[in-house]
Structure formats: C-alpha cells, structure tokens
Amino acid sequence: MVDIDVSLVQRLLASQFPAWASITVRPVLPGGVDNRTFRIGDDLAVRLPSHPGYESQVAKEATWLPTIAPHLPVPIPVVVATGVPGSGFPSPWSIRRWIDGEVAHHAGVAASVPFARDLAAVLRALRSVDATGGPEAGPETWYRGAPLEHYDEESRRALAVLGARIPSGAEHIWERALVSTWRGPAVWFHGDVASGNLLVHRGRLAALIDFGVCGVGDPACDVALAWTFLRGRARAAFLDDLHLDADTVDRGRGWAMWRVLWSLEADFNDVLATATLRELLAG
C-alpha cells in the first residue's frame, strides 16, 4: 500500500500541476474511507482513491458532475483537473474546488425540519436530471440503485448470526423491502447520502459532496438517511417531501436495515447501529 500523505500530494502536484506545487498542502480530517482529501491553499482540494476499487469514481465524477450541478439547489463538487498515476501513486486522482461548510452532526440538524426539507429538495432535483447514458447501477455503484436482492444473502447471514439478540421485527423490515422493485424509469441517485457527505451552514444544507457511487436506477438507497440520521418531525418532513411511493420508502428502510445488520454483525456494541435499529423498529 502507498502512504497517502502530504508528501505524496506535493510530489504529484510538482510533477503534473506545477502551477499549484508551491501552495500549502494540508490533510482534511477525518480523512475518509474510499478517498483521502487534502486542501491546496484555501480554494482547492486533492482527492485520491484509497484502493483500486474506487479508481473508476474519478472519471465518473469528472464526467457527470458538470451535467448534474446546474440542476441542484446547493453546490456539489467541481472538478478542475484530473491527474494520472505517478510519483509512486498507482491511481488516477482529481483536483476540485473547496466547498465551505461543516459536516452534518446529529446534535445540530438531525431533528431540524428545515434541514430535512433542504435535503429532500436536493434529492428531488437530482431525480429530475436527465439520466440518459448515465452510469447504470451495478458493481461500480456498489449496487446502490440496484435491487436489494444483491445483499439478501449477506443480510440473512447477519440475521442468523445475531439471532435472538435483535428483535424479530428486523427480519420483517428486510422481508418487506424485498417484495417490491422500482418500476419507474431509471433516475439519478447519489448512493451515499450520509452525514459525512452533507455540509451545513447555519443549520441549513450548504452542499452535497462525494458522488463516487452515484448512478441511475432505483432512488430508494437515498431514503435510508431518514432512519440512519434524521429524527422525529425531521424524518417525517423528509419522507413527505421526497414524493416517493410507499414501496420505495420501504426499500429505503431496507437499505438502512442492511447497513444496521452489517454493522451489528461486525460489532454488536456499535452504538450508532443500535440507535438506528431502534429508529427502524419504531417506524
């Protein structure tokens, strides 16, 4: 594995984009899982895939973000340059404009109705973007936007392993999510609507970032945040403003349940997963 650090970024800039090589580079913390991000001065950021499995996201974002951005009511990443493997780094990478904002936190906006409605408006707008030729749901979207059946074996294994330690209602939620499919045209989905990809300013949604697993297909995966993050009236406002049918909401609940089962199988004491399970079972 290559150490992805400030020194590497400086070498890449010096060899491929010398105009930016003299600008101060500093890591962004927390560093992310799929990608590592570093700021270049105040206006730019470098984003490097942490594993070969994420390499295709570089070209996808460079190709499709300019198509999506004009239709959304909040900023999304703007790619200004794409780098190639070099300086000991084996993958393509990108430079993008820095977007100001704080990462969404439960204490700040999880119960905020205005924030929930901001997010629902962005996802509605995303679904309205012309999806012609967009990246199809499948392996490169980590099956976001595809039928939940892809994760059925994994989820049932987790249910068996966890057994009586979790309520029987968990299996019912999963079963209910599996009985329907998206019957509309394929639409754009983000694929990773999580708190770390939502930037906030003064309690309102300021930006939606990290479109690495975006694609066209079933938008249900973007509904999961209703249970993984939002609470109370904010959840109700979000679900109402999404303007989706009940079956798609059920599949969104299934996506949230899949994440819970995966997390609890790995660590039964996962506090966030336990809290999400509680919210899912409560409805």
C-alpha positions as CSV (number, residue, x, y, z in Angstrom):
1,M,0.0,0.0,0.0
2,V,1.1,3.5,-0.8
3,D,1.2,6.0,2.0
4,I,-1.3,8.8,1.0
5,D,0.2,11.8,2.8
6,V,1.1,15.4,2.3
7,S,4.5,14.4,0.8
8,L,2.8,12.3,-1.9
9,V,0.4,15.1,-2.8
10,Q,3.3,17.6,-3.1
11,R,5.1,15.2,-5.5
12,L,2.0,14.7,-7.6
13,L,1.4,18.4,-7.9
14,A,5.1,19.1,-8.7
15,S,5.2,16.6,-11.5
16,Q,1.7,17.1,-13.0
17,F,0.4,20.5,-12.0
18,P,3.5,22.7,-11.2
19,A,1.4,25.9,-11.1
20,W,-0.1,24.6,-7.8
21,A,3.0,23.0,-6.4
22,S,4.1,25.9,-4.3
23,I,0.8,26.2,-2.4
24,T,0.5,24.8,1.1
25,V,-1.0,21.3,1.3
26,R,-2.7,20.0,4.4
27,P,-4.9,17.0,5.2
28,V,-8.6,17.1,5.7
29,L,-9.7,15.4,8.9
30,P,-11.4,13.0,9.2
31,G,-9.7,11.6,6.2
32,G,-12.5,9.5,4.6
33,V,-12.6,5.8,3.7
34,D,-12.9,5.5,-0.1
35,N,-10.7,8.5,-0.7
36,R,-8.2,10.8,1.0
37,T,-8.7,14.5,0.8
38,F,-6.1,17.3,1.1
39,R,-6.6,21.0,0.9
40,I,-4.4,23.1,-1.5
41,G,-4.4,26.5,-0.1
42,D,-7.9,27.9,0.6
43,D,-9.6,27.3,-2.7
44,L,-8.7,23.8,-3.9
45,A,-8.7,20.2,-2.7
46,V,-7.0,17.0,-3.9
47,R,-8.9,13.7,-3.7
48,L,-7.1,10.4,-4.1
49,P,-8.7,6.9,-4.1
50,S,-7.6,4.8,-1.2
51,H,-8.0,1.5,-3.1
52,P,-8.0,0.4,-6.8
53,G,-11.7,-0.5,-6.4
54,Y,-12.5,3.2,-6.2
55,E,-10.5,4.4,-9.2
56,S,-13.5,4.5,-11.6
57,Q,-15.1,7.1,-9.4
58,V,-12.5,9.7,-10.6
59,A,-13.6,9.6,-14.2
60,K,-17.3,9.2,-13.3
61,E,-17.3,12.4,-11.2
62,A,-15.3,14.4,-13.8
63,T,-17.8,13.3,-16.5
64,W,-21.1,13.6,-14.8
65,L,-20.8,16.3,-12.1
66,P,-20.9,19.1,-14.6
67,T,-24.2,17.7,-16.0
68,I,-25.8,17.4,-12.6
69,A,-24.6,20.6,-10.9
70,P,-26.7,23.2,-12.7
71,H,-29.9,21.4,-11.7
72,L,-29.3,21.2,-8.0
73,P,-30.2,24.0,-5.4
74,V,-26.9,23.5,-3.5
75,P,-23.3,23.3,-4.5
76,I,-21.7,19.9,-5.4
77,P,-18.0,19.2,-6.1
78,V,-16.5,20.9,-9.2
79,V,-13.6,19.0,-10.7
80,V,-11.0,21.4,-12.1
81,A,-8.3,18.9,-13.1
82,T,-7.7,15.1,-13.2
83,G,-4.3,13.6,-12.5
84,V,-2.8,10.3,-13.7
85,P,-0.8,7.7,-11.9
86,G,2.7,8.8,-11.0
87,S,5.1,9.6,-8.2
88,G,4.5,6.2,-6.7
89,F,0.7,6.6,-6.7
90,P,-1.0,3.9,-8.9
91,S,-4.4,5.5,-9.5
92,P,-6.0,8.5,-11.2
93,W,-6.9,11.4,-8.9
94,S,-8.6,14.7,-9.1
95,I,-8.4,18.4,-8.0
96,R,-11.6,20.1,-7.2
97,R,-12.8,23.4,-5.7
98,W,-13.0,23.5,-2.0
99,I,-16.6,23.9,-0.6
100,D,-17.0,25.6,2.7
101,G,-19.3,24.1,5.3
102,E,-19.4,21.9,8.4
103,V,-20.1,18.2,8.3
104,A,-23.7,17.5,9.5
105,H,-23.9,16.2,13.1
106,H,-26.8,14.7,14.9
107,A,-26.8,17.4,17.6
108,G,-27.0,20.1,15.0
109,V,-29.5,19.1,12.4
110,A,-30.8,15.6,12.8
111,A,-34.1,16.9,14.2
112,S,-34.3,20.0,12.0
113,V,-37.3,20.2,9.7
114,P,-35.8,22.9,7.5
115,F,-32.6,20.9,7.0
116,A,-34.6,17.8,6.2
117,R,-36.6,19.7,3.6
118,D,-33.5,21.2,2.1
119,L,-32.1,17.7,1.6
120,A,-35.4,16.3,0.2
121,A,-35.4,19.2,-2.3
122,V,-31.9,18.4,-3.5
123,L,-32.7,14.7,-4.0
124,R,-35.9,15.5,-5.9
125,A,-33.9,17.8,-8.1
126,L,-31.3,15.1,-8.6
127,R,-34.0,12.6,-9.7
128,S,-35.2,15.2,-12.3
129,V,-31.8,15.4,-14.1
130,D,-31.8,13.7,-17.5
131,A,-30.4,10.2,-16.8
132,T,-29.7,9.3,-20.5
133,G,-26.4,7.5,-20.7
134,G,-25.7,7.8,-17.0
135,P,-23.7,5.1,-15.1
136,E,-26.0,2.1,-14.6
137,A,-26.5,0.7,-11.1
138,G,-24.3,-2.3,-10.5
139,P,-20.8,-3.2,-9.4
140,E,-19.4,0.3,-9.9
141,T,-22.1,1.8,-7.7
142,W,-21.6,-0.9,-5.1
143,Y,-25.1,-2.0,-6.1
144,R,-26.7,1.3,-4.9
145,G,-29.7,1.8,-7.2
146,A,-29.9,-1.9,-7.9
147,P,-32.4,-4.4,-6.3
148,L,-31.8,-5.2,-2.7
149,E,-31.6,-8.9,-3.5
150,H,-27.9,-8.4,-4.1
151,Y,-27.5,-8.0,-0.3
152,D,-30.1,-10.6,0.7
153,E,-27.6,-13.5,1.4
154,E,-25.4,-11.2,3.4
155,S,-28.3,-9.8,5.4
156,R,-29.8,-13.2,6.1
157,R,-26.4,-14.4,7.3
158,A,-26.2,-11.4,9.7
159,L,-29.8,-12.1,10.9
160,A,-28.8,-15.7,11.6
161,V,-25.6,-14.8,13.4
162,L,-27.3,-12.1,15.5
163,G,-30.3,-14.4,16.3
164,A,-32.3,-13.6,19.4
165,R,-30.0,-10.6,20.2
166,I,-32.1,-8.4,17.9
167,P,-35.9,-8.2,17.7
168,S,-37.8,-10.3,15.1
169,G,-39.1,-7.1,13.6
170,A,-35.7,-6.6,11.9
171,E,-36.3,-9.5,9.6
172,H,-39.8,-8.3,8.9
173,I,-38.5,-4.9,7.7
174,W,-35.9,-6.7,5.5
175,E,-38.6,-9.0,4.0
176,R,-40.9,-6.2,3.3
177,A,-38.2,-4.2,1.5
178,L,-37.6,-7.2,-0.8
179,V,-41.1,-7.6,-2.1
180,S,-41.1,-4.6,-4.4
181,T,-38.9,-3.2,-7.2
182,W,-38.6,0.2,-8.8
183,R,-40.9,0.2,-11.8
184,G,-40.3,3.8,-13.0
185,P,-37.6,5.0,-15.3
186,A,-34.1,4.8,-14.1
187,V,-33.3,8.1,-12.3
188,W,-30.2,9.6,-10.8
189,F,-29.3,8.7,-7.2
190,H,-26.5,9.9,-5.0
191,G,-25.8,6.5,-3.4
192,D,-24.1,7.6,-0.2
193,V,-26.4,10.2,1.4
194,A,-24.7,10.1,4.8
195,S,-23.9,12.8,7.4
196,G,-20.3,12.9,6.3
197,N,-21.3,13.9,2.8
198,L,-23.7,16.7,3.9
199,L,-22.2,20.1,4.6
200,V,-24.1,22.5,6.8
201,H,-24.0,26.3,7.3
202,R,-26.1,28.0,10.0
203,G,-28.3,24.9,10.3
204,R,-29.2,24.6,6.6
205,L,-27.8,22.3,4.0
206,A,-24.9,24.0,2.3
207,A,-23.6,21.3,-0.1
208,L,-23.9,17.6,-1.1
209,I,-20.5,16.0,-1.7
210,D,-18.9,12.7,-2.7
211,F,-20.8,11.4,-5.7
212,G,-18.4,8.5,-6.2
213,V,-21.1,5.8,-6.1
214,C,-23.8,7.8,-7.9
215,G,-25.6,6.3,-10.9
216,V,-29.0,5.8,-12.4
217,G,-31.6,3.3,-11.2
218,D,-33.8,3.0,-8.1
219,P,-33.5,6.0,-5.8
220,A,-34.5,4.1,-2.7
221,C,-30.9,3.9,-1.4
222,D,-31.0,7.7,-0.9
223,V,-34.0,7.3,1.5
224,A,-32.0,5.4,4.2
225,L,-30.9,8.6,5.9
226,A,-34.4,9.0,7.2
227,W,-33.5,6.4,9.8
228,T,-29.7,6.4,9.9
229,F,-29.6,10.2,10.7
230,L,-32.9,12.1,10.8
231,R,-35.2,12.0,13.9
232,G,-38.8,12.9,14.8
233,R,-40.6,15.5,12.7
234,A,-37.5,16.0,10.5
235,R,-37.8,12.4,9.3
236,A,-41.5,12.8,8.6
237,A,-40.8,16.1,6.6
238,F,-38.0,14.4,4.6
239,L,-40.1,11.4,3.7
240,D,-43.1,13.6,2.8
241,D,-41.1,16.0,0.7
242,L,-39.4,13.2,-1.3
243,H,-42.6,12.5,-3.1
244,L,-41.9,8.8,-3.4
245,D,-44.4,5.9,-3.3
246,A,-44.7,3.8,-0.1
247,D,-42.9,0.8,-1.7
248,T,-39.8,2.9,-2.4
249,V,-39.8,4.2,1.1
250,D,-39.9,0.6,2.3
251,R,-36.9,-0.2,0.2
252,G,-35.2,2.8,1.7
253,R,-35.9,1.4,5.1
254,G,-34.4,-1.9,3.9
255,W,-31.2,-0.1,2.8
256,A,-31.0,1.3,6.3
257,M,-31.6,-2.2,7.8
258,W,-28.9,-3.7,5.6
259,R,-26.4,-1.2,7.0
260,V,-27.5,-1.9,10.6
261,L,-27.2,-5.7,10.1
262,W,-23.8,-5.4,8.5
263,S,-22.6,-3.1,11.4
264,L,-24.0,-5.2,14.2
265,E,-22.6,-8.4,12.8
266,A,-19.2,-6.8,12.8
267,D,-19.6,-5.2,16.2
268,F,-22.8,-5.9,18.3
269,N,-21.9,-3.0,20.5
270,D,-22.0,-0.5,17.7
271,V,-23.8,2.5,19.3
272,L,-24.9,4.2,16.1
273,A,-26.2,0.9,14.5
274,T,-28.1,0.1,17.7
275,A,-29.7,3.6,17.7
276,T,-30.6,3.2,14.0
277,L,-32.2,-0.2,14.7
278,R,-34.3,1.4,17.4
279,E,-35.5,4.0,15.0
280,L,-36.3,1.5,12.3
281,L,-38.3,-0.7,14.6
282,A,-40.2,2.3,15.9
283,G,-41.2,3.1,12.3
